[in-house]
Structure formats: structure tokens, C-alpha cells
């Protein structure tokens, strides 16, 4: 364009338009923004992350406090309806029985997938190379329902067993303590725990055995021969009579009585040791701390339980799966041991340690939380008699 001709800006100054002016202004501003170098986005600092974590902690504390208030309200309401329940009264033992039902029934049912693979590997060690492979193969073939094969007899059986075990344990512990007297009961408390737990488990296994027989057959047979627990019971009774439900009772006693003796005696001992090493007394600690001690003591006790009872657990699985009708108990044991050898008695031990450790820890935590809910003291950590303290 020649100098004699006006440029574009000159024409724009002669003919003013608000719209054109606004458009031009916007264009100029956008050009200026494009020319300015972009500032890098600000990264969060360590203090920002600490702030987020702190907010999360505050939120968790608030929820915990609200949950505790609701728990206290429900606990007070339950205790108000029943009144103050005297320790070692029939109502106390009934409450402990219900607490045991909840503790064992819920936890054993929750770990049914672990129990399924453990049982199948005990019956046939070559079936799966690992637990993950077992779950993967079962899921592909049978779906999620297949992974929980045996859940219903587990729920029924271990609810009954837990009710008998915890209720009778509290009863026998008190009875044997009174028979021995306070001094002797404290001095020989471990023997007292062993005797009370063995007596309780003897009775509990009679309730458990029929359901355990159905559970093992459902889990060890591929495909599962029963549509449910009661179909299994009726099928076994029709074919083998009621005795067919109890053909695993002796090995069940051999597995469960040492297991429970270790479970209760070691738990009470470990809990005593924990409180002995903590400052103050058991009563100085709140509900959460006491149930935390219960879980810790239960988990450690569960590891010992799994090791002590595992050979008998393998035998229970083998007998329920492979014992022929009319075959003598001793003959069946001898035949199975010849087939699997000493090493075969330890098939599936690692997964059982994980399963039983978790189970036992959760059972004691649930049981003691229920006792707190009912206004009872938690298990273990009792103070010695006054005479012992003075020495």
C-alpha cells in the first residue's frame, strides 16, 4: 500500500463501531496473551499433602467418634432392656453362647474360599499347584458361586460349634476355678484353661460333626454332589444311616480338642503377657485398645493352633472323602497314612496358618467386642488374687 493511501487503522478510527471495537480489543488481548510466556502449573508441595492427610485423619476421627457414640447408645439400650447381667449367671452364659455363635459362624463362612482350596489340596495334592491357580480354575469353571462351595454347612456347623465352645468354656473355667480355689486357680491357671477348653470342645464337636462331614464332601467332590446342607444330610442318612454323619468324629476330636486347648490357653497367656508389659492395668485401656489386644493375642494363638492340629485336619478331610462304608476306623487311618506318608500330613499347612491365624484373631476380637457390648469384661488379663500381689 502506498503512503498516499490510508491504512486499515485509519479507516477504523473514522467509522467507529462498538462491536468492532470490542472485537478488536478482544483480539488484541488474545494476541498479548499469546505473546506472554505461559507460567508452569504449580505443583503441590509437601505441606499440601500433609494438609490432605490431616483432613482425612480428622474425618476418620469424626466418623470413629460417631460410631463409638452409636455403639454406646446401642449397648446401653441392650443392657437397659435386660438390666445388669450378673457375671456367671445363666443369662451371662447364654450371652457368651450367642457371642461365640457370632464369632465362629461369621468368620469361618467368610474364609470358605481358603478352606475350599485347602481341603481339595489335602485330598489330592496334585489337583492345584497353588491357591491362586485353584481359585482361578474354580472361578472359570463354576463362577463365584463355585469359590464359596460349602458355605452353608460351614455357617451352620461353626455357628453351633462356636456357641457350644465359648459358652461351655466360660462355664467350665468358672466351675474348675471354684473347685480349685482362688489361689490354686491362679497358680495353675494354664492347666485350668486347658481343662476347660478341652471339656467345651468335646461337646462342641458333637454339634459340629454332621455339618463338617457335609462340608468336606461338598468341597472335595467335583462336581459338588449336593444342592445344599440339608440335601446333603438327607442323602447321607438315606445311604449310610445317621452314623455316616459321625464317621469323622474321632479324628475331629483329635483335631479340634488340641486345637482349642492351644487356642484358649495360649490366647489367655499371650493376653496376660501383653498387659503385663504395658503401663498400668487392663482397666486403664479403652474398648478399642482392649479389642486390639484380643485380636493380636488371637492371631498369635491361631498360628500355634494351626501347627498343632494340622495332621488331624488332613486326616479328617481324607476320612470324610475316602473312607469306605463299614471300614474300621483304625484300618482307614492306616491305609490313608500308607498312601500319603508323614509329609502328606502337612499338605496345605501354609494356607491353613494364614486362615486360622486370621480366623482366631477375628473370633476373639468379635467375641470380646460383644462382651463389651453386653457390659462384660473382655477375656484374659485378669489381676492376680490380693495375696499374690502382696508377695
Kinemage of the C-alpha trace (Angstrom):
@kinemage 1
@onewidth
@group {chain A} dominant
@subgroup {mainchain}
@vectorlist {calphas} color= white
{ca unk a 1} P 0.000 0.000 0.000
{ca unk a 2} L 1.356 3.459 -0.940
{ca unk a 3} L 1.869 6.208 1.611
{ca unk a 4} L -0.898 8.338 -0.032
{ca unk a 5} L -3.487 5.705 0.820
{ca unk a 6} L -4.752 5.484 4.423
{ca unk a 7} L -4.065 2.254 6.264
{ca unk a 8} L -6.616 -0.042 7.920
{ca unk a 9} L -6.284 1.575 11.357
{ca unk a 10} L -7.124 4.996 9.916
{ca unk a 11} L -10.381 3.725 8.377
{ca unk a 12} L -11.247 2.021 11.677
{ca unk a 13} L -10.801 5.378 13.505
{ca unk a 14} L -13.165 7.184 11.053
{ca unk a 15} L -16.001 4.664 11.267
{ca unk a 16} L -16.371 3.738 14.935
{ca unk a 17} L -18.436 0.670 15.866
{ca unk a 18} L -18.807 -0.581 19.445
{ca unk a 19} L -18.972 -4.199 18.252
{ca unk a 20} L -15.902 -3.814 16.069
{ca unk a 21} L -14.076 -2.046 18.880
{ca unk a 22} L -14.913 -4.816 21.337
{ca unk a 23} L -13.853 -7.450 18.841
{ca unk a 24} L -10.622 -5.653 18.134
{ca unk a 25} L -9.935 -5.212 21.852
{ca unk a 26} L -10.528 -8.901 22.453
{ca unk a 27} L -8.258 -9.784 19.545
{ca unk a 28} L -5.510 -7.527 20.864
{ca unk a 29} L -5.804 -9.025 24.334
{ca unk a 30} L -5.611 -12.539 22.943
{ca unk a 31} L -2.514 -11.593 20.953
{ca unk a 32} L -0.912 -10.200 24.086
{ca unk a 33} L -1.717 -13.376 25.983
{ca unk a 34} L -0.226 -15.490 23.215
{ca unk a 35} L 2.930 -13.417 23.276
{ca unk a 36} L 3.301 -13.756 27.056
{ca unk a 37} L 5.166 -16.895 28.124
{ca unk a 38} L 2.888 -19.440 29.899
{ca unk a 39} L 3.600 -19.932 33.574
{ca unk a 40} L 4.113 -23.557 34.604
{ca unk a 41} L 1.333 -25.065 36.722
{ca unk a 42} L 2.062 -25.065 40.412
{ca unk a 43} L 2.836 -28.489 41.790
{ca unk a 44} L 1.551 -29.489 45.201
{ca unk a 45} L 4.044 -29.115 47.978
{ca unk a 46} L 4.719 -31.454 50.871
{ca unk a 47} L 2.667 -29.141 53.062
{ca unk a 48} L -0.336 -29.532 50.723
{ca unk a 49} L -0.146 -33.331 51.004
{ca unk a 50} L 0.201 -33.140 54.770
{ca unk a 51} L -2.913 -30.969 54.797
{ca unk a 52} L -4.880 -33.572 52.815
{ca unk a 53} L -3.712 -36.365 55.127
{ca unk a 54} L -4.546 -34.258 58.161
{ca unk a 55} L -8.057 -33.600 56.815
{ca unk a 56} L -8.514 -37.319 56.221
{ca unk a 57} L -7.381 -38.082 59.773
{ca unk a 58} L -9.824 -35.541 61.173
{ca unk a 59} L -12.625 -37.057 59.108
{ca unk a 60} L -11.735 -40.567 60.276
{ca unk a 61} L -11.651 -39.447 63.904
{ca unk a 62} L -15.047 -37.803 63.490
{ca unk a 63} L -16.535 -40.970 61.973
{ca unk a 64} L -14.921 -43.087 64.689
{ca unk a 65} L -16.343 -40.857 67.408
{ca unk a 66} L -19.809 -41.021 65.834
{ca unk a 67} L -19.584 -44.814 65.525
{ca unk a 68} L -18.484 -45.066 69.157
{ca unk a 69} L -21.427 -42.932 70.268
{ca unk a 70} L -23.845 -45.134 68.320
{ca unk a 71} L -22.218 -48.264 69.771
{ca unk a 72} L -22.538 -46.874 73.313
{ca unk a 73} L -26.187 -45.971 72.708
{ca unk a 74} L -26.991 -49.453 71.382
{ca unk a 75} L -25.028 -51.068 74.218
{ca unk a 76} L -26.839 -49.002 76.865
{ca unk a 77} L -30.180 -49.825 75.240
{ca unk a 78} L -29.407 -53.561 75.186
{ca unk a 79} L -28.221 -53.528 78.785
{ca unk a 80} L -31.212 -51.429 79.812
{ca unk a 81} L -33.658 -53.972 78.385
{ca unk a 82} L -32.004 -56.910 80.142
{ca unk a 83} L -30.881 -54.997 83.208
{ca unk a 84} L -27.462 -55.563 84.714
{ca unk a 85} L -26.448 -59.134 83.922
{ca unk a 86} L -24.600 -60.732 86.807
{ca unk a 87} L -21.348 -62.429 85.876
{ca unk a 88} L -21.560 -66.238 85.783
{ca unk a 89} L -25.351 -66.233 85.907
{ca unk a 90} L -27.370 -68.346 83.424
{ca unk a 91} L -28.071 -65.182 81.418
{ca unk a 92} L -24.340 -64.427 81.307
{ca unk a 93} L -23.570 -67.887 79.918
{ca unk a 94} L -26.407 -67.538 77.391
{ca unk a 95} L -24.965 -64.212 76.213
{ca unk a 96} L -21.476 -65.733 75.888
{ca unk a 97} L -23.001 -68.604 73.905
{ca unk a 98} L -24.523 -66.139 71.440
{ca unk a 99} L -21.248 -64.218 71.237
{ca unk a 100} L -19.441 -67.441 70.344
{ca unk a 101} L -22.042 -68.197 67.672
{ca unk a 102} L -21.380 -64.832 66.021
{ca unk a 103} L -17.601 -65.066 66.361
{ca unk a 104} L -17.189 -68.507 64.802
{ca unk a 105} L -20.090 -68.674 62.350
{ca unk a 106} L -19.330 -65.398 60.566
{ca unk a 107} L -15.546 -65.777 60.403
{ca unk a 108} L -15.462 -69.387 59.192
{ca unk a 109} L -18.037 -68.597 56.496
{ca unk a 110} L -16.009 -65.584 55.328
{ca unk a 111} L -12.916 -67.725 54.650
{ca unk a 112} L -14.780 -70.504 52.801
{ca unk a 113} L -12.723 -69.904 49.593
{ca unk a 114} L -9.490 -70.551 51.519
{ca unk a 115} L -10.969 -73.638 53.161
{ca unk a 116} L -12.196 -74.968 49.803
{ca unk a 117} L -8.779 -74.935 48.149
{ca unk a 118} L -7.070 -76.216 51.316
{ca unk a 119} L -9.466 -79.183 51.534
{ca unk a 120} L -9.080 -80.125 47.862
{ca unk a 121} L -5.290 -79.932 48.078
{ca unk a 122} L -5.349 -82.122 51.184
{ca unk a 123} L -7.432 -84.752 49.407
{ca unk a 124} L -5.418 -84.525 46.145
{ca unk a 125} L -2.110 -82.642 46.437
{ca unk a 126} L -1.662 -82.696 42.628
{ca unk a 127} L -5.005 -81.030 41.867
{ca unk a 128} L -3.714 -77.427 42.072
{ca unk a 129} L -0.158 -76.132 42.061
{ca unk a 130} L -1.079 -73.094 44.175
{ca unk a 131} L -4.051 -71.468 45.846
{ca unk a 132} L -4.280 -68.810 43.135
{ca unk a 133} L -4.369 -71.451 40.433
{ca unk a 134} L -7.081 -73.287 42.357
{ca unk a 135} L -9.294 -70.215 42.674
{ca unk a 136} L -8.700 -69.307 39.031
{ca unk a 137} L -9.665 -72.769 37.785
{ca unk a 138} L -12.736 -72.953 40.035
{ca unk a 139} L -13.886 -69.462 39.008
{ca unk a 140} L -13.532 -70.189 35.273
{ca unk a 141} L -15.475 -73.418 35.603
{ca unk a 142} L -18.092 -72.618 38.271
{ca unk a 143} L -18.064 -68.837 38.773
{ca unk a 144} L -18.137 -67.012 42.098
{ca unk a 145} L -20.664 -69.496 43.464
{ca unk a 146} L -18.122 -72.279 42.997
{ca unk a 147} L -15.478 -70.440 45.053
{ca unk a 148} L -17.910 -70.425 48.007
{ca unk a 149} L -18.758 -74.119 47.754
{ca unk a 150} L -19.601 -75.397 51.235
{ca unk a 151} L -20.530 -72.040 52.760
{ca unk a 152} L -23.909 -73.187 54.154
{ca unk a 153} L -22.721 -76.217 56.187
{ca unk a 154} L -19.810 -74.047 57.313
{ca unk a 155} L -22.200 -71.369 58.595
{ca unk a 156} L -24.492 -73.840 60.356
{ca unk a 157} L -21.745 -76.063 61.707
{ca unk a 158} L -19.346 -73.464 63.017
{ca unk a 159} L -22.132 -71.315 64.444
{ca unk a 160} L -23.209 -74.326 66.519
{ca unk a 161} L -19.617 -75.176 67.392
{ca unk a 162} L -18.790 -71.597 68.404
{ca unk a 163} L -21.887 -71.343 70.577
{ca unk a 164} L -21.018 -74.553 72.426
{ca unk a 165} L -17.306 -73.832 72.601
{ca unk a 166} L -17.379 -70.314 74.044
{ca unk a 167} L -20.430 -70.810 76.242
{ca unk a 168} L -19.180 -74.038 77.794
{ca unk a 169} L -15.649 -72.667 78.123
{ca unk a 170} L -16.876 -69.817 80.293
{ca unk a 171} L -18.901 -72.306 82.343
{ca unk a 172} L -16.103 -74.849 82.820
{ca unk a 173} L -13.496 -72.173 83.533
{ca unk a 174} L -15.618 -70.787 86.363
{ca unk a 175} L -16.556 -74.243 87.654
{ca unk a 176} L -12.972 -75.540 87.699
{ca unk a 177} L -11.738 -72.291 89.269
{ca unk a 178} L -14.261 -72.599 92.098
{ca unk a 179} L -13.295 -76.230 92.616
{ca unk a 180} L -9.603 -75.326 92.863
{ca unk a 181} L -9.996 -72.153 94.932
{ca unk a 182} L -8.653 -68.665 94.040
{ca unk a 183} L -5.010 -69.322 94.978
{ca unk a 184} L -4.659 -72.643 93.176
{ca unk a 185} L -6.722 -71.403 90.225
{ca unk a 186} L -4.299 -68.524 89.684
{ca unk a 187} L -1.189 -70.624 90.277
{ca unk a 188} L -2.284 -73.366 87.875
{ca unk a 189} L -4.333 -71.176 85.556
{ca unk a 190} L -2.818 -72.607 82.365
{ca unk a 191} L -3.917 -76.123 83.349
{ca unk a 192} L -7.315 -74.704 84.172
{ca unk a 193} L -7.587 -73.122 80.702
{ca unk a 194} L -6.530 -76.398 79.083
{ca unk a 195} L -9.080 -78.437 81.026
{ca unk a 196} L -11.952 -76.016 80.477
{ca unk a 197} L -11.298 -75.688 76.744
{ca unk a 198} L -10.939 -79.463 76.245
{ca unk a 199} L -14.251 -80.084 78.042
{ca unk a 200} L -16.013 -77.414 75.981
{ca unk a 201} L -14.646 -78.631 72.653
{ca unk a 202} L -15.630 -82.237 73.378
{ca unk a 203} L -19.257 -81.113 73.429
{ca unk a 204} L -18.898 -78.580 70.616
{ca unk a 205} L -17.621 -81.195 68.154
{ca unk a 206} L -20.726 -83.319 68.606
{ca unk a 207} L -22.713 -80.352 67.263
{ca unk a 208} L -20.185 -79.631 64.503
{ca unk a 209} L -19.536 -83.143 63.154
{ca unk a 210} L -22.601 -83.678 60.884
{ca unk a 211} L -22.108 -80.318 59.181
{ca unk a 212} L -18.351 -80.841 58.851
{ca unk a 213} L -18.992 -84.162 57.101
{ca unk a 214} L -21.283 -82.500 54.546
{ca unk a 215} L -18.890 -79.561 54.070
{ca unk a 216} L -15.908 -81.814 53.336
{ca unk a 217} L -17.894 -83.942 50.864
{ca unk a 218} L -19.196 -80.856 49.090
{ca unk a 219} L -15.723 -79.338 48.827
{ca unk a 220} L -13.721 -82.456 47.986
{ca unk a 221} L -16.097 -83.866 45.332
{ca unk a 222} L -16.006 -82.424 41.818
{ca unk a 223} L -18.751 -81.674 40.945
{ca unk a 224} L -20.468 -80.919 44.255
{ca unk a 225} L -22.941 -83.806 44.845
{ca unk a 226} L -25.397 -81.803 46.983
{ca unk a 227} L -27.599 -78.795 46.322
{ca unk a 228} L -27.369 -77.626 49.938
{ca unk a 229} L -26.707 -78.592 53.545
{ca unk a 230} L -29.976 -80.375 54.271
{ca unk a 231} L -29.973 -82.164 50.925
{ca unk a 232} L -26.543 -83.457 51.864
{ca unk a 233} L -27.666 -84.586 55.320
{ca unk a 234} L -30.717 -86.408 53.958
{ca unk a 235} L -28.608 -88.070 51.222
{ca unk a 236} L -26.001 -89.351 53.689
{ca unk a 237} L -28.615 -90.594 56.164
{ca unk a 238} L -30.533 -92.383 53.386
{ca unk a 239} L -27.377 -94.133 52.157
{ca unk a 240} L -25.322 -94.699 55.323
{ca unk a 241} L -27.662 -94.012 58.223
{ca unk a 242} L -27.116 -91.363 60.906
{ca unk a 243} L -23.734 -92.930 61.701
{ca unk a 244} L -22.485 -91.701 58.323
{ca unk a 245} L -22.627 -88.140 59.638
{ca unk a 246} L -20.393 -89.056 62.573
{ca unk a 247} L -17.785 -91.287 60.964
{ca unk a 248} L -15.282 -88.417 61.219
{ca unk a 249} L -15.995 -87.691 64.903
{ca unk a 250} L -12.870 -89.323 66.348
{ca unk a 251} L -10.435 -87.551 64.022
{ca unk a 252} L -12.470 -84.368 64.527
{ca unk a 253} L -11.903 -84.682 68.278
{ca unk a 254} L -8.235 -85.408 67.570
{ca unk a 255} L -8.032 -82.209 65.519
{ca unk a 256} L -10.284 -79.846 67.421
{ca unk a 257} L -9.551 -80.648 71.071
{ca unk a 258} L -5.776 -79.957 70.843
{ca unk a 259} L -6.597 -77.007 68.587
{ca unk a 260} L -8.999 -75.469 71.112
{ca unk a 261} L -6.756 -76.209 74.079
{ca unk a 262} L -3.965 -74.324 72.313
{ca unk a 263} L -6.381 -71.604 71.162
{ca unk a 264} L -7.729 -70.734 74.608
{ca unk a 265} L -4.687 -71.424 76.795
{ca unk a 266} L -2.207 -69.635 74.527
{ca unk a 267} L -4.620 -66.737 73.986
{ca unk a 268} L -5.117 -66.170 77.700
{ca unk a 269} L -1.368 -66.482 78.312
{ca unk a 270} L -0.423 -64.095 75.480
{ca unk a 271} L -3.002 -61.516 76.586
{ca unk a 272} L -1.664 -61.708 80.158
{ca unk a 273} L 1.875 -61.175 78.848
{ca unk a 274} L 0.786 -58.160 76.758
{ca unk a 275} L -0.926 -56.436 79.693
{ca unk a 276} L 1.998 -57.268 81.990
{ca unk a 277} L 4.314 -55.366 79.642
{ca unk a 278} L 2.019 -52.383 79.141
{ca unk a 279} L 1.990 -49.494 81.638
{ca unk a 280} L -0.928 -49.510 84.032
{ca unk a 281} L -3.578 -52.206 84.264
{ca unk a 282} L -6.081 -53.621 81.787
{ca unk a 283} L -8.841 -51.356 83.129
{ca unk a 284} L -6.773 -48.282 82.186
{ca unk a 285} L -7.289 -49.027 78.470
{ca unk a 286} L -10.362 -48.278 76.386
{ca unk a 287} L -12.560 -50.564 74.309
{ca unk a 288} L -10.536 -50.187 71.095
{ca unk a 289} L -7.233 -50.936 72.841
{ca unk a 290} L -8.627 -53.993 74.628
{ca unk a 291} L -10.132 -55.466 71.449
{ca unk a 292} L -6.841 -54.709 69.672
{ca unk a 293} L -5.050 -56.792 72.295
{ca unk a 294} L -7.670 -59.513 71.765
{ca unk a 295} L -7.000 -59.579 68.008
{ca unk a 296} L -3.222 -59.671 68.474
{ca unk a 297} L -3.381 -62.431 71.057
{ca unk a 298} L -5.861 -64.378 68.932
{ca unk a 299} L -3.764 -64.166 65.779
{ca unk a 300} L -0.621 -65.400 67.526
{ca unk a 301} L -2.581 -68.173 69.210
{ca unk a 302} L -4.075 -69.151 65.847
{ca unk a 303} L -0.645 -69.775 64.334
{ca unk a 304} L 0.142 -72.241 67.119
{ca unk a 305} L -3.305 -73.844 66.728
{ca unk a 306} L -2.799 -74.448 63.026
{ca unk a 307} L 0.534 -76.227 63.524
{ca unk a 308} L -0.674 -78.422 66.390
{ca unk a 309} L -3.892 -79.574 64.708
{ca unk a 310} L -2.901 -79.800 61.052
{ca unk a 311} L -2.109 -83.541 60.725
{ca unk a 312} L -5.513 -84.382 62.203
{ca unk a 313} L -7.142 -81.829 59.872
{ca unk a 314} L -5.675 -83.676 56.872
{ca unk a 315} L -6.984 -86.970 58.246
{ca unk a 316} L -10.488 -85.525 58.718
{ca unk a 317} L -10.566 -84.425 55.078
{ca unk a 318} L -9.247 -87.793 53.866
{ca unk a 319} L -11.616 -89.870 56.005
{ca unk a 320} L -14.740 -87.936 55.015
{ca unk a 321} L -13.753 -88.144 51.345
{ca unk a 322} L -12.282 -91.659 51.065
{ca unk a 323} L -13.376 -93.881 53.956
{ca unk a 324} L -15.405 -96.812 52.630
{ca unk a 325} L -18.735 -97.720 54.204
{ca unk a 326} L -18.158 -100.207 57.030
{ca unk a 327} L -14.384 -99.730 57.007
{ca unk a 328} L -12.885 -99.798 60.505
{ca unk a 329} L -11.515 -96.516 61.805
{ca unk a 330} L -8.025 -97.882 62.532
{ca unk a 331} L -7.843 -99.617 59.159
{ca unk a 332} L -8.851 -96.439 57.341
{ca unk a 333} L -6.234 -94.386 59.206
{ca unk a 334} L -3.531 -96.940 58.396
{ca unk a 335} L -4.484 -97.099 54.714
{ca unk a 336} L -4.525 -93.312 54.329
{ca unk a 337} L -1.184 -92.891 56.127
{ca unk a 338} L 0.371 -95.540 53.854
{ca unk a 339} L -0.850 -93.611 50.818
{ca unk a 340} L 0.301 -90.127 51.855
{ca unk a 341} L 3.169 -90.723 54.308
{ca unk a 342} L 4.335 -88.329 57.037
{ca unk a 343} L 4.937 -85.463 54.584
{ca unk a 344} L 1.361 -85.760 53.339
{ca unk a 345} L 0.065 -84.917 56.801
{ca unk a 346} L 1.368 -81.376 56.285
{ca unk a 347} L -0.228 -80.666 52.882
{ca unk a 348} L -1.786 -77.193 52.866
{ca unk a 349} L -0.164 -76.012 56.115
{ca unk a 350} L 0.898 -72.503 54.917
{ca unk a 351} L -2.594 -71.559 53.769
{ca unk a 352} L -4.062 -73.006 56.955
{ca unk a 353} L -1.711 -70.888 59.091
{ca unk a 354} L -2.946 -67.750 57.308
{ca unk a 355} L -6.560 -68.890 57.551
{ca unk a 356} L -6.505 -69.991 61.194
{ca unk a 357} L -4.395 -67.026 62.360
{ca unk a 358} L -6.838 -64.578 60.802
{ca unk a 359} L -9.848 -66.580 61.957
{ca unk a 360} L -8.716 -66.842 65.551
{ca unk a 361} L -7.738 -63.183 65.759
{ca unk a 362} L -11.100 -62.061 64.381
{ca unk a 363} L -13.025 -64.522 66.554
{ca unk a 364} L -11.509 -63.228 69.783
{ca unk a 365} L -11.973 -59.624 68.657
{ca unk a 366} L -15.654 -60.172 67.786
{ca unk a 367} L -16.296 -62.192 70.941
{ca unk a 368} L -14.693 -59.632 73.237
{ca unk a 369} L -16.390 -56.740 71.436
{ca unk a 370} L -19.710 -58.487 72.011
{ca unk a 371} L -18.825 -58.902 75.692
{ca unk a 372} L -18.096 -55.157 75.894
{ca unk a 373} L -21.441 -54.513 74.166
{ca unk a 374} L -23.186 -56.543 76.865
{ca unk a 375} L -21.258 -54.816 79.652
{ca unk a 376} L -18.918 -57.729 80.466
{ca unk a 377} L -15.129 -57.578 80.895
{ca unk a 378} L -13.017 -58.846 77.993
{ca unk a 379} L -11.276 -62.217 78.180
{ca unk a 380} L -7.834 -62.529 79.784
{ca unk a 381} L -5.597 -60.106 81.617
{ca unk a 382} L -7.274 -60.593 84.984
{ca unk a 383} L -5.453 -59.298 88.058
{ca unk a 384} L -3.993 -61.901 90.425
{ca unk a 385} L -5.544 -62.506 93.853
{ca unk a 386} L -4.762 -59.974 96.559
{ca unk a 387} L -2.485 -62.421 98.355
{ca unk a 388} L -0.364 -62.883 95.238
{ca unk a 389} L 0.032 -59.121 94.803
{ca unk a 390} L 1.410 -58.729 98.334
{ca unk a 391} L 4.198 -61.269 97.757
